[in-house]
Amino acid sequence: MLKGKTKSGFSYQISQERLDNYELAEAIGGLETNPLELIKVVNLLLGTKQANKLKDHLRDKNGLIPSEKMSNEIQEIFEAQSQLKNS
């Protein structure tokens, strides 16, 4: 289980099964050629409930979710997972 909190304050828990999902790896691999794969990455990584919580966490005053903020949050989660593997 990967647990953590991003710099913006979003707390998450991700099961090992979600991290070891081939479809997640596929979606991550597709990000370079298709940035819209981020949608699939978020849902596969976090699951629907946590993905919705993250979206609500990132909403601006107009109710919109900046793509760059979402991308940064997911990148931060992956970096935290990488650091855990290396320690």
LINBELFEN-V413797 format. One record per pair of residues at least 24 apart in sequence whose C-alpha atoms are under 6 Angstrom apart, sorted by the first residue. I is the first residue (numbers start at 1). J is the second residue. D is the distance in whole Angstrom. If there is no record, write none. Layout:
i=<I | I>
j=<J | J>
d=<D | D>
This chain:
i=<18>
j=<45>
d=<6>
